[in-house]
Amino acid sequence: MNPAENQQRWSHLLQQKRQHLQPPEPLVEGRLTRMVGLTLEASGLQTAVGSQCEILAPGGHQIEAEVVGFSGEHSFLMAMGDSRGLVPGARVRPTGHASEIKISNAFLGRVIDGRGRPIDGKGPIRAQTSVPLAGVPINPLDRQVISQPLDVGVRAINGMLTVGRGQRMGLFAGTGVGKSILLGMMTRFTSADVIVIGLIGERGREVKEFVQEILGEAGLKRAVVVVAPADSSPLVRMHGAMLATSVAEYFRDQGQHVLLLMDSLTRYAQAQREIGLSIAEPPATKGYPPSVFARIPQLVERVGNGLHGVGSITAFYTVLTEGDDENDPVADAARGILDGHILMSRRLADMGQYPAIDLEKSISRVMPSITSDRQQAASQRIRHLYSLYEQNRDLINVGAYQAGSNPSIDEAIRMQPRIAEFMRQGMNESCNMATSLQQLNALAVAQKPLNETA
């Protein structure tokens, strides 16, 4: 299928999605009766879940809100912004539109908020095509299988955890172990046509640093940055993640190869937790209601190769492991949905190794199908030596292991400095795929000590 046919097919799917999301007629406005926490309750309102509404506050002030649930004749809404100034009995008027965004190629080089509005001071964005935030589902049989490796410019990932074009990877990390540095490296070095960055629920201070210091003027030209910081309402944070995915889908369906970096999937889940608990949804695991674990796959499954291989979205989602708990509910759910995960180790970060990738606990599930037998053999050899050293680290460090007791452990001890050097890379240093594989093969066949000529 050529790009023109692909675009026609995508337009047809988009039209079907709009009809599905169209609220039932007639639309009847209601009155605000209750406000508890972040949740607004209206009576008499007749519109579908997911529809947008306007709440008319005293003085003519309008507050945008979205219907997030209902119970009998009462509808539950959540405001997009500050809800101060609302009074009982305020009119709630449905707009007749589901949540969607107008988009065009003019989004490139811009920084927008979770509602699609520019915040970079460069003026309005002209856009005509409307796409739903909920995305356009694609038949899995219409997607091409992942068959091409993607060069991300990071030696450890290119060589040991090769990522395929259209793959979805998780970046599992606690706080302060260098995940933002790794994201920045991939932002600058990955071979992609368009880069979409979703900064969801993170500190507002990091936004300007990321745009100016990590992306830079050259990187921003091919990027779209979606910002929904921690002080945004949970609905805006959720919309920010969905908007970033919609922008990536738009460029993918034009036949372009897109890199989507979302920081973080955990904040998206926490936003849904806030919404679910505010409408009395019962908590399940560690305070997360069941809807959270339904929302995560709905968001992630939108990513991947486009119709019949025309365009692709390769995605990296950061997942915060609270207290470095690898079995955190969100981390556990994401691990089962994604096509692999990279675990960032606090111990390695404390030792000054960046990126602090724990090779023993990281995996790329599509690597065997997109790499050569030689690369797989080399990576398996290095992984074996790395794992063997880690399993005997304590014995080695306290001097309990006697050299010569086990030839395999002896080799792991000898190779450990070489492997650490291979995994280490400066944040401003790029290593393409060819160089990564060359250095991996040289490492795998190294037979002499580190202080001798290889």
C-alpha positions in Angstrom: 0.0 0.0 0.0 1.5 3.4 -1.1 1.4 6.5 1.1 -1.6 8.0 -0.7 -3.7 4.8 -0.1 -2.5 4.7 3.4 -3.6 8.3 4.0 -7.0 7.5 2.5 -7.4 4.5 4.8 -6.3 6.5 7.8 -8.8 9.3 7.0 -11.6 6.6 6.8 -10.6 5.3 10.3 -10.5 8.8 11.6 -14.0 9.5 10.4 -15.3 6.3 12.0 -13.6 7.4 15.3 -15.2 10.8 15.2 -18.7 9.3 14.6 -18.1 6.9 17.5 -17.2 9.8 19.8 -20.0 12.1 18.7 -22.2 12.8 21.7 -25.9 11.7 21.5 -28.5 14.4 20.6 -30.1 16.4 22.0 -27.6 17.9 24.4 -29.1 19.2 27.6 -27.3 21.6 30.0 -27.4 21.0 33.7 -26.6 22.8 37.0 -23.6 22.4 39.3 -24.8 20.9 42.5 -21.7 19.7 44.3 -17.9 20.0 44.4 -15.7 17.6 46.4 -12.0 17.9 46.0 -11.3 18.1 42.3 -14.6 16.5 41.3 -17.6 18.6 40.1 -21.1 17.1 40.2 -23.9 18.3 37.9 -27.6 17.3 37.7 -29.7 17.4 34.6 -26.7 17.2 32.3 -27.2 15.0 29.3 -24.0 14.3 27.3 -21.5 11.4 26.9 -18.5 10.5 29.0 -15.5 12.2 27.5 -17.5 15.2 26.2 -16.3 18.7 26.8 -18.5 21.2 28.8 -18.4 24.9 29.7 -19.2 25.9 33.3 -20.5 29.5 33.5 -19.1 31.0 36.6 -20.3 34.4 38.0 -19.1 37.4 36.1 -19.2 35.6 32.8 -16.0 33.6 33.5 -16.1 30.2 31.7 -14.3 27.1 32.9 -13.7 24.2 30.6 -14.4 20.7 32.0 -14.8 17.2 30.8 -17.4 14.5 31.8 -15.5 11.7 33.5 -18.3 9.6 34.8 -22.0 9.5 36.0 -24.2 7.9 38.6 -27.9 7.9 37.8 -28.9 11.4 36.8 -25.8 13.0 38.2 -22.7 13.6 36.0 -19.2 13.9 37.3 -16.9 16.4 35.7 -13.3 17.5 36.2 -12.1 21.0 35.4 -9.2 21.6 33.0 -7.9 24.5 35.0 -8.5 26.4 38.3 -12.0 25.8 39.6 -12.0 28.7 42.0 -15.0 31.0 41.7 -17.6 28.3 41.0 -20.8 28.5 43.0 -23.7 26.1 43.5 -26.2 26.2 40.6 -23.7 27.4 38.0 -24.8 26.4 34.5 -23.0 23.5 32.9 -23.3 23.7 29.1 -22.2 20.8 26.9 -20.2 21.9 23.8 -21.2 18.8 21.7 -17.5 17.9 21.1 -15.3 15.1 22.3 -11.8 15.9 23.3 -9.7 16.4 20.2 -6.9 18.5 18.9 -6.2 20.4 15.6 -2.8 19.6 14.2 -0.6 20.3 11.3 3.1 20.3 10.3 3.4 23.7 12.0 3.7 21.9 15.3 7.3 21.1 14.5 9.6 23.3 16.5 6.9 24.3 19.0 6.3 23.8 22.7 2.6 23.3 23.7 0.7 22.6 26.9 -1.5 19.6 27.6 -4.4 21.3 25.9 -2.6 22.0 22.6 -1.9 25.7 23.2 1.5 27.1 22.4 3.5 28.3 25.4 6.8 29.2 23.7 5.8 32.8 22.8 6.1 32.2 19.1 2.4 33.0 18.3 -0.5 30.8 17.4 -0.2 27.6 15.5 -2.2 27.2 12.3 -3.8 23.8 12.0 -6.7 22.4 10.2 -6.8 18.6 10.8 -8.7 17.5 13.9 -7.8 14.3 15.5 -9.3 12.7 18.6 -7.1 12.5 21.7 -8.3 8.9 22.2 -6.5 8.0 18.9 -7.5 5.9 15.9 -7.3 2.1 16.5 -5.5 0.1 13.9 -6.1 -3.6 13.1 -3.1 -5.5 14.4 -2.9 -7.5 11.2 -2.5 -4.2 9.2 0.7 -3.4 11.1 4.0 -4.5 9.7 6.2 -6.6 12.0 9.3 -4.9 13.5 12.1 -5.8 11.2 14.6 -2.9 11.2 17.0 -1.8 14.0 16.9 1.8 15.1 20.2 3.6 15.8 19.7 5.6 19.1 23.3 6.7 19.3 23.9 5.0 22.7 26.5 2.2 22.5 25.1 0.0 25.3 21.6 0.0 23.8 22.7 -0.3 20.1 24.9 -3.3 21.0 23.3 -5.1 23.9 19.6 -4.0 23.9 19.0 -3.3 20.2 15.7 -1.4 19.6 13.6 -2.0 16.5 11.8 0.7 14.5 8.3 0.7 15.9 9.2 -0.9 19.3 7.9 0.3 22.7 10.5 0.3 25.4 10.3 1.1 29.1 12.9 3.1 30.9 12.6 2.0 34.6 14.3 4.2 37.1 14.1 5.7 40.5 14.7 9.4 41.2 18.2 10.8 40.4 19.7 7.9 38.4 20.1 9.7 35.1 17.0 8.9 33.1 16.6 12.4 31.9 20.3 12.4 30.7 19.7 9.2 28.7 16.5 10.6 27.2 18.4 13.7 26.2 21.1 11.6 24.5 18.5 9.7 22.5 16.8 12.9 21.6 19.9 14.3 20.0 21.4 11.1 18.5 18.5 8.9 17.3 18.0 8.7 13.6 14.3 9.8 13.3 12.4 12.2 11.1 10.3 13.7 14.0 10.8 13.6 17.7 7.8 14.0 20.0 8.5 14.7 23.7 5.9 14.4 26.4 6.9 15.9 29.7 4.0 14.7 31.9 3.7 15.5 35.6 7.3 16.4 36.0 8.8 19.5 37.6 8.2 22.7 35.7 11.8 23.7 36.2 12.9 20.9 34.0 11.0 22.0 31.0 13.2 25.0 30.1 16.3 23.0 30.8 15.2 20.2 28.5 14.2 22.6 25.7 17.3 24.8 25.8 20.1 22.6 27.1 19.2 19.1 26.0 17.3 19.7 22.8 18.9 22.9 21.7 17.9 25.0 18.8 18.9 22.4 16.2 17.1 19.6 18.0 13.9 21.6 18.5 13.5 22.1 14.7 12.5 18.5 14.2 10.7 18.1 17.6 7.3 18.8 19.2 7.4 19.2 23.0 4.1 18.7 25.0 4.3 20.0 28.5 1.8 19.1 31.4 3.8 19.8 34.6 3.0 18.6 38.0 0.8 21.6 39.0 -1.6 20.9 36.1 -4.9 19.3 36.9 -4.9 15.5 36.6 -7.2 15.7 33.5 -4.6 18.0 31.7 -1.8 15.6 32.6 -3.8 12.7 31.1 -4.6 14.8 28.0 -0.9 15.7 27.7 0.1 12.1 27.3 -2.7 11.4 24.9 -1.9 14.6 23.0 1.7 13.7 22.6 0.6 10.3 21.2 -1.9 11.9 18.8 0.9 14.2 17.5 3.2 11.2 17.0 0.3 9.4 15.2 -0.3 12.3 12.9 3.3 12.4 11.7 3.5 8.6 11.5 0.5 8.5 9.2 2.2 10.9 6.9 4.9 8.2 6.4 7.5 9.6 8.7 9.5 7.7 11.4 8.8 9.2 14.8 10.6 8.9 18.1 8.2 9.4 21.0 9.8 10.0 24.4 7.3 10.2 27.3 8.4 11.2 30.8 6.6 9.7 32.5 4.1 6.9 32.2 3.9 6.7 36.0 2.6 10.3 36.2 0.0 9.5 33.6 -1.1 6.5 35.8 -1.1 8.7 38.9 -3.3 11.3 37.1 -5.9 8.6 36.3 -5.7 7.4 39.9 -6.6 10.9 41.1 -9.5 11.0 38.7 -10.7 7.5 39.6 -10.5 8.0 43.3 -12.3 11.3 43.1 -15.4 9.7 41.5 -15.4 7.0 44.2 -13.8 4.2 42.1 -12.5 1.6 44.6 -8.8 1.3 44.9 -7.2 -2.1 44.0 -3.4 -2.2 44.4 -1.5 0.4 46.4 -4.3 2.9 45.9 -4.5 2.4 42.1 -8.1 1.7 40.9 -8.7 -0.8 38.1 -9.2 1.9 35.5 -5.5 2.7 35.7 -4.5 -0.7 34.4 -7.0 -0.4 31.6 -5.7 3.0 30.6 -2.1 2.1 30.3 -2.5 -0.5 27.4 -5.0 1.8 25.7 -2.3 4.5 25.5 0.7 2.3 24.7 -1.0 0.1 22.0 -1.5 3.2 19.9 2.2 3.3 19.3 4.1 1.1 16.7 4.3 0.7 12.9 1.6 2.4 10.8 -0.7 0.8 8.3 1.2 -1.7 6.2 4.5 -0.4 7.3 4.0 3.2 6.2 5.5 5.3 9.0 6.4 4.2 12.5 6.5 5.3 16.1 9.3 4.1 18.3 8.5 5.0 21.9 10.4 5.2 25.2 8.3 5.5 28.3 10.0 6.3 31.6 8.5 4.4 34.6 9.3 5.7 38.1 10.0 2.8 40.5 9.0 4.3 43.8 11.7 3.5 46.4 13.5 1.6 43.7 10.8 -1.1 44.0 10.9 -3.0 40.7 7.5 -4.6 41.6 5.7 -1.3 41.8 2.1 -1.9 40.4 2.6 0.5 37.5 6.0 -0.8 36.7 4.7 -4.4 36.8 1.8 -3.5 34.5 4.1 -1.6 32.0 6.6 -4.5 31.9 3.9 -6.8 30.6 2.6 -4.4 28.0 5.9 -3.0 26.6 8.3 -4.7 24.2 11.2 -4.6 26.5 12.6 -2.5 29.4 15.9 -0.9 30.4 16.5 -0.8 34.1 18.6 2.1 35.5 20.6 1.1 38.6 21.1 3.4 41.5 24.2 1.5 42.5 25.8 2.1 39.1 24.8 5.7 39.2 26.4 6.1 42.6 29.6 4.6 41.2 29.6 7.3 38.5 28.7 5.0 35.5 26.4 6.8 33.1 24.2 5.7 31.6 23.6 3.5 34.6 22.0 0.6 32.7 21.7 -2.7 34.7 22.4 -5.1 31.9 21.4 -8.1 33.9 17.9 -6.9 34.4 17.3 -5.2 31.0 15.9 -6.8 27.9 14.8 -6.0 24.3 12.2 -8.5 23.3 12.5 -7.9 19.5 16.3 -8.0 19.5 16.6 -11.6 18.4 14.5 -10.9 15.2 16.4 -7.8 14.1 20.0 -8.6 14.8 22.6 -11.0 13.2 23.7 -14.3 14.7 27.1 -12.8 15.3 25.8 -9.9 17.3 23.5 -12.1 19.3 26.4 -14.4 20.2 28.6 -11.5 21.2 25.9 -9.9 23.4 25.1 -13.2 25.0 28.8 -13.7 25.9 29.1 -10.3 27.4 25.8 -10.6 29.3 26.9 -14.0 30.7 30.2 -12.5 32.0 28.4 -9.5 33.4 25.8 -11.6 35.2 28.5 -14.0 36.5 30.5 -11.1 38.0 27.3 -9.6 39.6 26.3 -12.9 41.2 29.8 -13.2 42.8 30.4 -9.5 43.5 30.2 -9.8 47.3 32.6 -12.8 47.4 35.0 -11.0 45.2 34.9 -7.7 47.1 35.5 -9.3 50.5 38.3 -11.4 49.2 36.5 -14.7 49.8 37.0 -15.8 46.2 40.3 -17.4 45.4 41.7 -16.8 41.9 41.8 -20.1 39.9 38.8 -21.7 41.7 36.5 -21.2 38.7 37.9 -20.3 35.2 34.6 -18.7 34.2 34.6 -16.4 37.2 38.2 -15.6 36.6 37.4 -14.5 33.1 34.4 -12.4 34.4 36.7 -10.6 36.8 39.2 -9.9 34.1 36.6 -8.7 31.6 34.6 -6.6 34.1 36.6 -3.3 33.6 36.3 -3.7 29.8 32.5 -4.3 30.0 32.1 -1.3 32.3 34.0 0.8 29.9 31.8 -0.4 27.0 28.6 0.4 28.9 29.9 3.9 29.9 29.3 6.9 27.5 29.4 10.6 27.9 26.2 12.6 27.5 27.6 14.6 24.6 29.2 11.5 23.0 27.4 9.8 20.1 28.1 6.3 19.0 26.3 5.1 15.9 25.2 1.5 15.2 28.2 0.5 13.1 30.7 1.7 15.7 28.7 0.1 18.5 28.7 -3.3 16.8 32.4 -3.0 16.0 33.3 -2.3 19.6 30.9 -5.1 20.8 32.6 -7.7 18.6 36.0 -6.5 19.7 34.9 -6.8 23.4 33.5 -10.3 22.8 36.7 -11.7 21.4 39.0 -9.9 23.8 41.4 -12.4 25.3 44.1 -10.3 26.9 44.1 -8.3 30.1 43.0 -4.7 30.0 46.6 -3.4 30.4 47.8 -5.3 27.3 47.2 -4.7 23.6 43.9 -6.3 22.5 
